[in-house]
Amino acid sequence: NLFMNAPKPVLLHCQAGADRTGLASALWKLKMNKSSLKEALDQLRTRRGHYEILRPNMKKTVRELHALMIENGNMIEKALENYNV
């Protein structure tokens, strides 16, 4: 698993620090912290630099990946195989 095998601490960064970083942070919350979908989606908020009007499908992506993780026994790798990120 990418998250489990990555050297710690993990630095997540993208150009504006919001969208890809927010997506990776949301997935971290779901997989590593066993957080709720609501807590994961909190990573994609305006106060964190995410502007939904610019990237309207980011939250949808997290919701869909969450559903796939549930279907696949919380295996994020399997969910990502079945999802075109």
HELIX and SHEET records of a PDB file:
HELIX    1   1 LEU A    2  ASN A    5  1                                   4    
HELIX    2   2 ASP A   19  LYS A   31  1                                  13    
HELIX    3   3 LEU A   37  LEU A   41  1                                   5    
HELIX    4   4 THR A   46  ARG A   48  5                                   3    
HELIX    5   5 MET A   58  GLU A   71  1                                  14    
HELIX    6   6 ILE A   76  GLU A   81  1                                   6    
END                                                                             
